[in-house]
């Protein structure tokens, strides 16, 4: 998450039990590009609930292109 190439706050509607929308982080790993979806509550609370290879559906939903550094 600290080396994300792109961060998308309010990625989806809030999920059950949380009053905040999740944030999507897209970034590199040793095995390809990852998507990490987490609920971030400042100053230091992070609840990660998904880490996996970047899916094509996620890539398209946020219009992410490999090499983006936004």
Secondary structure, DSSP 8 states (H G I E B T S, - for coil): -TTEEEEETT-S---TT-SS--EEEEEEETTEEEEEEEEEETTTEEEEEEEEE--HHHHHHTT--TT---
